Amino acid sequence: MTTSSASSSDLLDQDVIEGQSGYTKSFLNLYDLAVFRGTAPLCWRCPPATSRQMYDTCVGAEHLEIGVGTGYLLDHARFPVPDPRITLADLNPNSLAHTAHRLRRYDVRTVRANVLEPLPVPEKSFDSVGMSYLLHCVPGSLKEKGIALAHAAAAVRPGGVVFGATVLSGGVPVTFAGRRMMEWLNKQGVFHNEQDTYEDLRDQLGTHFDRYQLTVRGCVGIWRAWTAS
């Protein structure tokens, strides 16, 4: 009889699968209220207006959204053209279906994808890539899951922008309520940001992009990053 142990990459993949499994159809109906009216402004001190302003200034005519949630931010975004083409990439089929239906007034495609692996989309084909409230849900430290930024960078055209936001646990001000909520979400396996620091996010952006802007609102790191022209 032989036995085998799971490799660290296998365990990481399993954590990714388990982490997105909570996005059921019923939960998605409550997501906007729980996140954009609940944890984001009350625990992370980052109001939805901040995220919406980021989308208004960054989305392009050909946009890729990685980790789509419910599509709240895309639904409210002001695109530079009346008929943008949007590709939704997520591991969870419920999130993809929910968001595609919400954005049905646009030209929308969906692909199932794990952000820790190369994305199943054409390289250098998008004007913009959004990654909002995604990285803190991905297992590993930012030094490990920073590969997701590299995959996003590969998808945009030269000079294209990758933007997003993530809840950080270090190097940023975290309120008492925020820290307690963060600890609970990590214990539940919803968050994986116990090692996520401002410094590591800054380093990963510097590694994978030609230039970037990184700001903090509450304990949320908000970035805009550009590939070389």
VEXKOLDO-394946 format. One record per residue (C-alpha): residue in three letters; x, y, z. Coordinates in Angstrom, 2 decimals. Layout:
! residues N
<atom><aa>ALA</aa><c1>X</c1><c2>Y</c2><c3>Z</c3></atom>
...
! end
This chain:
! residues 229
<atom><aa>MET</aa><c1>0.00</c1><c2>0.00</c2><c3>0.00</c3></atom>
<atom><aa>THR</aa><c1>1.36</c1><c2>3.42</c2><c3>-0.92</c3></atom>
<atom><aa>THR</aa><c1>0.42</c1><c2>6.79</c2><c3>0.43</c3></atom>
<atom><aa>SER</aa><c1>0.93</c1><c2>10.24</c2><c3>-0.97</c3></atom>
<atom><aa>SER</aa><c1>0.77</c1><c2>13.71</c2><c3>0.53</c3></atom>
<atom><aa>ALA</aa><c1>-0.67</c1><c2>16.78</c2><c3>-1.12</c3></atom>
<atom><aa>SER</aa><c1>1.82</c1><c2>19.31</c2><c3>-2.43</c3></atom>
<atom><aa>SER</aa><c1>1.63</c1><c2>22.94</c2><c3>-1.37</c3></atom>
<atom><aa>SER</aa><c1>0.28</c1><c2>23.85</c2><c3>-4.81</c3></atom>
<atom><aa>ASP</aa><c1>-2.46</c1><c2>21.20</c2><c3>-4.49</c3></atom>
<atom><aa>LEU</aa><c1>-3.46</c1><c2>22.60</c2><c3>-1.10</c3></atom>
<atom><aa>LEU</aa><c1>-3.46</c1><c2>26.11</c2><c3>-2.51</c3></atom>
<atom><aa>ASP</aa><c1>-5.70</c1><c2>25.03</c2><c3>-5.38</c3></atom>
<atom><aa>GLN</aa><c1>-8.08</c1><c2>23.41</c2><c3>-2.90</c3></atom>
<atom><aa>ASP</aa><c1>-8.19</c1><c2>26.61</c2><c3>-0.85</c3></atom>
<atom><aa>VAL</aa><c1>-9.04</c1><c2>28.54</c2><c3>-4.00</c3></atom>
<atom><aa>ILE</aa><c1>-11.90</c1><c2>26.16</c2><c3>-4.77</c3></atom>
<atom><aa>GLU</aa><c1>-13.24</c1><c2>26.24</c2><c3>-1.22</c3></atom>
<atom><aa>GLY</aa><c1>-12.88</c1><c2>30.02</c2><c3>-0.94</c3></atom>
<atom><aa>GLN</aa><c1>-15.20</c1><c2>30.72</c2><c3>-3.87</c3></atom>
<atom><aa>SER</aa><c1>-17.72</c1><c2>28.02</c2><c3>-3.01</c3></atom>
<atom><aa>GLY</aa><c1>-19.64</c1><c2>30.33</c2><c3>-0.67</c3></atom>
<atom><aa>TYR</aa><c1>-20.82</c1><c2>32.48</c2><c3>-3.58</c3></atom>
<atom><aa>THR</aa><c1>-24.16</c1><c2>30.71</c2><c3>-3.88</c3></atom>
<atom><aa>LYS</aa><c1>-27.14</c1><c2>32.13</c2><c3>-5.74</c3></atom>
<atom><aa>SER</aa><c1>-28.81</c1><c2>33.13</c2><c3>-2.48</c3></atom>
<atom><aa>PHE</aa><c1>-25.66</c1><c2>34.81</c2><c3>-1.13</c3></atom>
<atom><aa>LEU</aa><c1>-25.17</c1><c2>36.78</c2><c3>-4.33</c3></atom>
<atom><aa>ASN</aa><c1>-28.60</c1><c2>38.33</c2><c3>-3.84</c3></atom>
<atom><aa>LEU</aa><c1>-27.32</c1><c2>39.80</c2><c3>-0.55</c3></atom>
<atom><aa>TYR</aa><c1>-23.75</c1><c2>40.56</c2><c3>-1.66</c3></atom>
<atom><aa>ASP</aa><c1>-24.18</c1><c2>44.20</c2><c3>-2.66</c3></atom>
<atom><aa>LEU</aa><c1>-25.82</c1><c2>45.05</c2><c3>0.64</c3></atom>
<atom><aa>ALA</aa><c1>-23.32</c1><c2>43.06</c2><c3>2.72</c3></atom>
<atom><aa>VAL</aa><c1>-20.22</c1><c2>44.43</c2><c3>0.99</c3></atom>
<atom><aa>PHE</aa><c1>-20.92</c1><c2>47.85</c2><c3>-0.49</c3></atom>
<atom><aa>ARG</aa><c1>-23.31</c1><c2>48.97</c2><c3>2.25</c3></atom>
<atom><aa>GLY</aa><c1>-21.81</c1><c2>46.89</c2><c3>5.02</c3></atom>
<atom><aa>THR</aa><c1>-18.19</c1><c2>45.78</c2><c3>5.39</c3></atom>
<atom><aa>ALA</aa><c1>-16.61</c1><c2>48.16</c2><c3>2.87</c3></atom>
<atom><aa>PRO</aa><c1>-17.76</c1><c2>51.44</c2><c3>4.46</c3></atom>
<atom><aa>LEU</aa><c1>-18.25</c1><c2>50.26</c2><c3>8.05</c3></atom>
<atom><aa>CYS</aa><c1>-15.32</c1><c2>47.87</c2><c3>8.59</c3></atom>
<atom><aa>TRP</aa><c1>-12.76</c1><c2>48.74</c2><c3>5.91</c3></atom>
<atom><aa>ARG</aa><c1>-13.64</c1><c2>52.48</c2><c3>5.84</c3></atom>
<atom><aa>CYS</aa><c1>-13.80</c1><c2>52.53</c2><c3>2.06</c3></atom>
<atom><aa>PRO</aa><c1>-17.17</c1><c2>53.80</c2><c3>0.78</c3></atom>
<atom><aa>PRO</aa><c1>-18.60</c1><c2>52.46</c2><c3>-2.50</c3></atom>
<atom><aa>ALA</aa><c1>-18.21</c1><c2>55.89</c2><c3>-4.09</c3></atom>
<atom><aa>THR</aa><c1>-14.43</c1><c2>55.40</c2><c3>-3.97</c3></atom>
<atom><aa>SER</aa><c1>-14.62</c1><c2>52.17</c2><c3>-5.95</c3></atom>
<atom><aa>ARG</aa><c1>-17.15</c1><c2>53.56</c2><c3>-8.40</c3></atom>
<atom><aa>GLN</aa><c1>-14.91</c1><c2>56.57</c2><c3>-9.09</c3></atom>
<atom><aa>MET</aa><c1>-12.02</c1><c2>54.19</c2><c3>-9.80</c3></atom>
<atom><aa>TYR</aa><c1>-14.11</c1><c2>52.32</c2><c3>-12.38</c3></atom>
<atom><aa>ASP</aa><c1>-15.36</c1><c2>55.50</c2><c3>-14.00</c3></atom>
<atom><aa>THR</aa><c1>-11.79</c1><c2>56.65</c2><c3>-14.60</c3></atom>
<atom><aa>CYS</aa><c1>-10.26</c1><c2>53.30</c2><c3>-15.60</c3></atom>
<atom><aa>VAL</aa><c1>-12.65</c1><c2>51.09</c2><c3>-17.59</c3></atom>
<atom><aa>GLY</aa><c1>-11.96</c1><c2>50.86</c2><c3>-21.29</c3></atom>
<atom><aa>ALA</aa><c1>-13.98</c1><c2>49.89</c2><c3>-24.34</c3></atom>
<atom><aa>GLU</aa><c1>-12.62</c1><c2>46.33</c2><c3>-24.18</c3></atom>
<atom><aa>HIS</aa><c1>-12.64</c1><c2>45.33</c2><c3>-20.52</c3></atom>
<atom><aa>LEU</aa><c1>-11.74</c1><c2>42.18</c2><c3>-18.58</c3></atom>
<atom><aa>GLU</aa><c1>-13.10</c1><c2>41.73</c2><c3>-15.06</c3></atom>
<atom><aa>ILE</aa><c1>-11.35</c1><c2>39.13</c2><c3>-12.89</c3></atom>
<atom><aa>GLY</aa><c1>-13.29</c1><c2>38.03</c2><c3>-9.83</c3></atom>
<atom><aa>VAL</aa><c1>-16.67</c1><c2>39.41</c2><c3>-10.78</c3></atom>
<atom><aa>GLY</aa><c1>-18.72</c1><c2>39.25</c2><c3>-7.57</c3></atom>
<atom><aa>THR</aa><c1>-22.17</c1><c2>40.47</c2><c3>-8.62</c3></atom>
<atom><aa>GLY</aa><c1>-21.07</c1><c2>43.00</c2><c3>-11.22</c3></atom>
<atom><aa>TYR</aa><c1>-22.13</c1><c2>45.92</c2><c3>-9.01</c3></atom>
<atom><aa>LEU</aa><c1>-19.25</c1><c2>48.16</c2><c3>-10.00</c3></atom>
<atom><aa>LEU</aa><c1>-19.47</c1><c2>47.36</c2><c3>-13.72</c3></atom>
<atom><aa>ASP</aa><c1>-23.23</c1><c2>47.91</c2><c3>-13.62</c3></atom>
<atom><aa>HIS</aa><c1>-22.69</c1><c2>51.45</c2><c3>-12.30</c3></atom>
<atom><aa>ALA</aa><c1>-19.56</c1><c2>52.28</c2><c3>-14.32</c3></atom>
<atom><aa>ARG</aa><c1>-19.44</c1><c2>55.01</c2><c3>-16.94</c3></atom>
<atom><aa>PHE</aa><c1>-17.75</c1><c2>53.40</c2><c3>-19.92</c3></atom>
<atom><aa>PRO</aa><c1>-16.01</c1><c2>55.54</c2><c3>-22.55</c3></atom>
<atom><aa>VAL</aa><c1>-18.19</c1><c2>54.04</c2><c3>-25.29</c3></atom>
<atom><aa>PRO</aa><c1>-21.90</c1><c2>53.13</c2><c3>-25.37</c3></atom>
<atom><aa>ASP</aa><c1>-21.24</c1><c2>49.53</c2><c3>-26.39</c3></atom>
<atom><aa>PRO</aa><c1>-18.24</c1><c2>48.19</c2><c3>-24.41</c3></atom>
<atom><aa>ARG</aa><c1>-17.15</c1><c2>44.59</c2><c3>-24.80</c3></atom>
<atom><aa>ILE</aa><c1>-16.80</c1><c2>42.92</c2><c3>-21.41</c3></atom>
<atom><aa>THR</aa><c1>-15.20</c1><c2>39.60</c2><c3>-20.55</c3></atom>
<atom><aa>LEU</aa><c1>-15.98</c1><c2>38.15</c2><c3>-17.12</c3></atom>
<atom><aa>ALA</aa><c1>-13.44</c1><c2>35.74</c2><c3>-15.59</c3></atom>
<atom><aa>ASP</aa><c1>-14.24</c1><c2>33.87</c2><c3>-12.40</c3></atom>
<atom><aa>LEU</aa><c1>-14.00</c1><c2>30.37</c2><c3>-10.98</c3></atom>
<atom><aa>ASN</aa><c1>-17.55</c1><c2>30.42</c2><c3>-9.65</c3></atom>
<atom><aa>PRO</aa><c1>-20.30</c1><c2>29.70</c2><c3>-12.23</c3></atom>
<atom><aa>ASN</aa><c1>-22.93</c1><c2>31.36</c2><c3>-10.03</c3></atom>
<atom><aa>SER</aa><c1>-21.04</c1><c2>34.66</c2><c3>-10.04</c3></atom>
<atom><aa>LEU</aa><c1>-20.51</c1><c2>34.47</c2><c3>-13.78</c3></atom>
<atom><aa>ALA</aa><c1>-24.18</c1><c2>33.79</c2><c3>-14.50</c3></atom>
<atom><aa>HIS</aa><c1>-25.41</c1><c2>36.44</c2><c3>-12.06</c3></atom>
<atom><aa>THR</aa><c1>-23.11</c1><c2>39.15</c2><c3>-13.42</c3></atom>
<atom><aa>ALA</aa><c1>-23.64</c1><c2>38.25</c2><c3>-17.08</c3></atom>
<atom><aa>HIS</aa><c1>-27.39</c1><c2>38.58</c2><c3>-16.58</c3></atom>
<atom><aa>ARG</aa><c1>-26.98</c1><c2>41.90</c2><c3>-14.78</c3></atom>
<atom><aa>LEU</aa><c1>-24.86</c1><c2>43.28</c2><c3>-17.63</c3></atom>
<atom><aa>ARG</aa><c1>-26.93</c1><c2>41.75</c2><c3>-20.42</c3></atom>
<atom><aa>ARG</aa><c1>-27.38</c1><c2>45.18</c2><c3>-22.03</c3></atom>
<atom><aa>TYR</aa><c1>-23.69</c1><c2>44.96</c2><c3>-23.05</c3></atom>
<atom><aa>ASP</aa><c1>-21.68</c1><c2>42.54</c2><c3>-25.20</c3></atom>
<atom><aa>VAL</aa><c1>-20.59</c1><c2>40.10</c2><c3>-22.47</c3></atom>
<atom><aa>ARG</aa><c1>-18.51</c1><c2>36.91</c2><c3>-22.57</c3></atom>
<atom><aa>THR</aa><c1>-17.75</c1><c2>34.63</c2><c3>-19.62</c3></atom>
<atom><aa>VAL</aa><c1>-14.79</c1><c2>32.35</c2><c3>-18.91</c3></atom>
<atom><aa>ARG</aa><c1>-14.06</c1><c2>30.17</c2><c3>-15.88</c3></atom>
<atom><aa>ALA</aa><c1>-10.60</c1><c2>30.93</c2><c3>-14.59</c3></atom>
<atom><aa>ASN</aa><c1>-8.32</c1><c2>30.55</c2><c3>-11.58</c3></atom>
<atom><aa>VAL</aa><c1>-6.39</c1><c2>33.80</c2><c3>-11.12</c3></atom>
<atom><aa>LEU</aa><c1>-3.33</c1><c2>31.89</c2><c3>-9.93</c3></atom>
<atom><aa>GLU</aa><c1>-3.05</c1><c2>30.29</c2><c3>-13.36</c3></atom>
<atom><aa>PRO</aa><c1>-2.60</c1><c2>31.88</c2><c3>-16.81</c3></atom>
<atom><aa>LEU</aa><c1>-5.93</c1><c2>33.31</c2><c3>-17.92</c3></atom>
<atom><aa>PRO</aa><c1>-7.82</c1><c2>31.60</c2><c3>-20.78</c3></atom>
<atom><aa>VAL</aa><c1>-8.10</c1><c2>34.85</c2><c3>-22.73</c3></atom>
<atom><aa>PRO</aa><c1>-6.05</c1><c2>36.27</c2><c3>-25.62</c3></atom>
<atom><aa>GLU</aa><c1>-2.94</c1><c2>38.11</c2><c3>-24.47</c3></atom>
<atom><aa>LYS</aa><c1>-2.61</c1><c2>41.86</c2><c3>-25.00</c3></atom>
<atom><aa>SER</aa><c1>-6.24</c1><c2>42.17</c2><c3>-26.07</c3></atom>
<atom><aa>PHE</aa><c1>-7.91</c1><c2>44.38</c2><c3>-23.43</c3></atom>
<atom><aa>ASP</aa><c1>-7.83</c1><c2>48.08</c2><c3>-22.72</c3></atom>
<atom><aa>SER</aa><c1>-8.44</c1><c2>47.56</c2><c3>-19.02</c3></atom>
<atom><aa>VAL</aa><c1>-8.58</c1><c2>44.84</c2><c3>-16.37</c3></atom>
<atom><aa>GLY</aa><c1>-10.44</c1><c2>45.18</c2><c3>-13.06</c3></atom>
<atom><aa>MET</aa><c1>-9.61</c1><c2>43.15</c2><c3>-9.93</c3></atom>
<atom><aa>SER</aa><c1>-11.71</c1><c2>44.59</c2><c3>-7.14</c3></atom>
<atom><aa>TYR</aa><c1>-11.96</c1><c2>42.96</c2><c3>-3.70</c3></atom>
<atom><aa>LEU</aa><c1>-10.35</c1><c2>39.82</c2><c3>-5.11</c3></atom>
<atom><aa>LEU</aa><c1>-6.79</c1><c2>39.37</c2><c3>-3.84</c3></atom>
<atom><aa>HIS</aa><c1>-7.74</c1><c2>39.26</c2><c3>-0.16</c3></atom>
<atom><aa>CYS</aa><c1>-9.90</c1><c2>36.22</c2><c3>-0.97</c3></atom>
<atom><aa>VAL</aa><c1>-7.06</c1><c2>34.37</c2><c3>-2.73</c3></atom>
<atom><aa>PRO</aa><c1>-4.93</c1><c2>31.98</c2><c3>-0.62</c3></atom>
<atom><aa>GLY</aa><c1>-1.28</c1><c2>32.73</c2><c3>0.09</c3></atom>
<atom><aa>SER</aa><c1>0.73</c1><c2>35.83</c2><c3>0.83</c3></atom>
<atom><aa>LEU</aa><c1>0.87</c1><c2>38.68</c2><c3>-1.67</c3></atom>
<atom><aa>LYS</aa><c1>4.33</c1><c2>37.47</c2><c3>-2.64</c3></atom>
<atom><aa>GLU</aa><c1>2.66</c1><c2>34.23</c2><c3>-3.78</c3></atom>
<atom><aa>LYS</aa><c1>-0.65</c1><c2>35.45</c2><c3>-5.18</c3></atom>
<atom><aa>GLY</aa><c1>1.01</c1><c2>38.44</c2><c3>-6.83</c3></atom>
<atom><aa>ILE</aa><c1>1.24</c1><c2>36.12</c2><c3>-9.85</c3></atom>
<atom><aa>ALA</aa><c1>-2.40</c1><c2>37.10</c2><c3>-10.43</c3></atom>
<atom><aa>LEU</aa><c1>-1.18</c1><c2>40.61</c2><c3>-11.23</c3></atom>
<atom><aa>ALA</aa><c1>1.25</c1><c2>39.17</c2><c3>-13.78</c3></atom>
<atom><aa>HIS</aa><c1>-1.60</c1><c2>37.27</c2><c3>-15.45</c3></atom>
<atom><aa>ALA</aa><c1>-3.68</c1><c2>40.44</c2><c3>-15.57</c3></atom>
<atom><aa>ALA</aa><c1>-0.77</c1><c2>42.41</c2><c3>-17.02</c3></atom>
<atom><aa>ALA</aa><c1>-0.42</c1><c2>39.84</c2><c3>-19.80</c3></atom>
<atom><aa>ALA</aa><c1>-4.03</c1><c2>40.42</c2><c3>-20.83</c3></atom>
<atom><aa>VAL</aa><c1>-3.87</c1><c2>44.18</c2><c3>-21.47</c3></atom>
<atom><aa>ARG</aa><c1>-2.59</c1><c2>45.91</c2><c3>-24.55</c3></atom>
<atom><aa>PRO</aa><c1>0.69</c1><c2>47.87</c2><c3>-24.31</c3></atom>
<atom><aa>GLY</aa><c1>-0.03</c1><c2>50.87</c2><c3>-22.10</c3></atom>
<atom><aa>GLY</aa><c1>-3.22</c1><c2>49.27</c2><c3>-20.78</c3></atom>
<atom><aa>VAL</aa><c1>-4.36</c1><c2>49.66</c2><c3>-17.19</c3></atom>
<atom><aa>VAL</aa><c1>-4.94</c1><c2>47.06</c2><c3>-14.49</c3></atom>
<atom><aa>PHE</aa><c1>-6.79</c1><c2>48.44</c2><c3>-11.50</c3></atom>
<atom><aa>GLY</aa><c1>-8.35</c1><c2>47.15</c2><c3>-8.33</c3></atom>
<atom><aa>ALA</aa><c1>-8.72</c1><c2>47.18</c2><c3>-4.59</c3></atom>
<atom><aa>THR</aa><c1>-7.92</c1><c2>44.73</c2><c3>-1.82</c3></atom>
<atom><aa>VAL</aa><c1>-8.31</c1><c2>44.68</c2><c3>1.95</c3></atom>
<atom><aa>LEU</aa><c1>-4.91</c1><c2>44.77</c2><c3>3.65</c3></atom>
<atom><aa>SER</aa><c1>-4.05</c1><c2>43.65</c2><c3>7.18</c3></atom>
<atom><aa>GLY</aa><c1>-0.66</c1><c2>45.32</c2><c3>7.61</c3></atom>
<atom><aa>GLY</aa><c1>0.91</c1><c2>48.71</c2><c3>6.91</c3></atom>
<atom><aa>VAL</aa><c1>-2.51</c1><c2>50.39</c2><c3>6.87</c3></atom>
<atom><aa>PRO</aa><c1>-4.85</c1><c2>51.66</c2><c3>9.61</c3></atom>
<atom><aa>VAL</aa><c1>-7.33</c1><c2>48.97</c2><c3>10.67</c3></atom>
<atom><aa>THR</aa><c1>-10.12</c1><c2>49.82</c2><c3>13.09</c3></atom>
<atom><aa>PHE</aa><c1>-11.05</c1><c2>47.54</c2><c3>15.98</c3></atom>
<atom><aa>ALA</aa><c1>-14.24</c1><c2>46.50</c2><c3>14.17</c3></atom>
<atom><aa>GLY</aa><c1>-12.27</c1><c2>45.96</c2><c3>10.99</c3></atom>
<atom><aa>ARG</aa><c1>-9.71</c1><c2>43.76</c2><c3>12.72</c3></atom>
<atom><aa>ARG</aa><c1>-12.38</c1><c2>41.61</c2><c3>14.36</c3></atom>
<atom><aa>MET</aa><c1>-14.27</c1><c2>41.20</c2><c3>11.09</c3></atom>
<atom><aa>MET</aa><c1>-11.06</c1><c2>40.39</c2><c3>9.25</c3></atom>
<atom><aa>GLU</aa><c1>-10.13</c1><c2>37.73</c2><c3>11.79</c3></atom>
<atom><aa>TRP</aa><c1>-13.57</c1><c2>36.15</c2><c3>11.52</c3></atom>
<atom><aa>LEU</aa><c1>-13.54</c1><c2>36.11</c2><c3>7.72</c3></atom>
<atom><aa>ASN</aa><c1>-10.09</c1><c2>34.52</c2><c3>7.71</c3></atom>
<atom><aa>LYS</aa><c1>-11.27</c1><c2>31.82</c2><c3>10.11</c3></atom>
<atom><aa>GLN</aa><c1>-14.24</c1><c2>31.13</c2><c3>7.82</c3></atom>
<atom><aa>GLY</aa><c1>-11.92</c1><c2>30.74</c2><c3>4.84</c3></atom>
<atom><aa>VAL</aa><c1>-13.58</c1><c2>33.64</c2><c3>3.01</c3></atom>
<atom><aa>PHE</aa><c1>-10.51</c1><c2>35.88</c2><c3>3.39</c3></atom>
<atom><aa>HIS</aa><c1>-6.86</c1><c2>34.92</c2><c3>3.13</c3></atom>
<atom><aa>ASN</aa><c1>-5.21</c1><c2>38.25</c2><c3>3.94</c3></atom>
<atom><aa>GLU</aa><c1>-3.49</c1><c2>37.69</c2><c3>7.27</c3></atom>
<atom><aa>GLN</aa><c1>-0.11</c1><c2>38.26</c2><c3>5.55</c3></atom>
<atom><aa>ASP</aa><c1>-1.24</c1><c2>40.95</c2><c3>3.12</c3></atom>
<atom><aa>THR</aa><c1>0.66</c1><c2>44.19</c2><c3>3.71</c3></atom>
<atom><aa>TYR</aa><c1>0.83</c1><c2>47.52</c2><c3>1.95</c3></atom>
<atom><aa>GLU</aa><c1>4.55</c1><c2>47.01</c2><c3>1.37</c3></atom>
<atom><aa>ASP</aa><c1>4.08</c1><c2>43.65</c2><c3>-0.34</c3></atom>
<atom><aa>LEU</aa><c1>1.31</c1><c2>45.00</c2><c3>-2.57</c3></atom>
<atom><aa>ARG</aa><c1>3.53</c1><c2>47.92</c2><c3>-3.55</c3></atom>
<atom><aa>ASP</aa><c1>6.41</c1><c2>45.54</c2><c3>-4.34</c3></atom>
<atom><aa>GLN</aa><c1>4.23</c1><c2>43.28</c2><c3>-6.48</c3></atom>
<atom><aa>LEU</aa><c1>2.91</c1><c2>46.22</c2><c3>-8.48</c3></atom>
<atom><aa>GLY</aa><c1>6.45</c1><c2>47.43</c2><c3>-9.03</c3></atom>
<atom><aa>THR</aa><c1>7.49</c1><c2>43.96</c2><c3>-10.18</c3></atom>
<atom><aa>HIS</aa><c1>4.75</c1><c2>43.40</c2><c3>-12.73</c3></atom>
<atom><aa>PHE</aa><c1>4.07</c1><c2>46.86</c2><c3>-14.16</c3></atom>
<atom><aa>ASP</aa><c1>5.93</c1><c2>49.67</c2><c3>-15.84</c3></atom>
<atom><aa>ARG</aa><c1>4.35</c1><c2>52.25</c2><c3>-13.52</c3></atom>
<atom><aa>TYR</aa><c1>1.60</c1><c2>52.36</c2><c3>-10.93</c3></atom>
<atom><aa>GLN</aa><c1>-0.34</c1><c2>54.49</c2><c3>-8.43</c3></atom>
<atom><aa>LEU</aa><c1>-1.17</c1><c2>53.02</c2><c3>-5.04</c3></atom>
<atom><aa>THR</aa><c1>-3.34</c1><c2>54.78</c2><c3>-2.49</c3></atom>
<atom><aa>VAL</aa><c1>-5.04</c1><c2>53.74</c2><c3>0.74</c3></atom>
<atom><aa>ARG</aa><c1>-8.60</c1><c2>54.38</c2><c3>1.84</c3></atom>
<atom><aa>GLY</aa><c1>-9.20</c1><c2>52.97</c2><c3>5.31</c3></atom>
<atom><aa>CYS</aa><c1>-7.45</c1><c2>49.60</c2><c3>5.20</c3></atom>
<atom><aa>VAL</aa><c1>-8.05</c1><c2>49.10</c2><c3>1.47</c3></atom>
<atom><aa>GLY</aa><c1>-5.19</c1><c2>49.31</c2><c3>-1.00</c3></atom>
<atom><aa>ILE</aa><c1>-6.40</c1><c2>50.88</c2><c3>-4.27</c3></atom>
<atom><aa>TRP</aa><c1>-4.20</c1><c2>50.75</c2><c3>-7.34</c3></atom>
<atom><aa>ARG</aa><c1>-3.96</c1><c2>51.70</c2><c3>-10.96</c3></atom>
<atom><aa>ALA</aa><c1>-1.08</c1><c2>50.12</c2><c3>-12.85</c3></atom>
<atom><aa>TRP</aa><c1>0.04</c1><c2>50.39</c2><c3>-16.47</c3></atom>
<atom><aa>THR</aa><c1>2.04</c1><c2>48.11</c2><c3>-18.72</c3></atom>
<atom><aa>ALA</aa><c1>4.77</c1><c2>49.54</c2><c3>-20.91</c3></atom>
<atom><aa>SER</aa><c1>3.57</c1><c2>51.32</c2><c3>-24.06</c3></atom>
! end
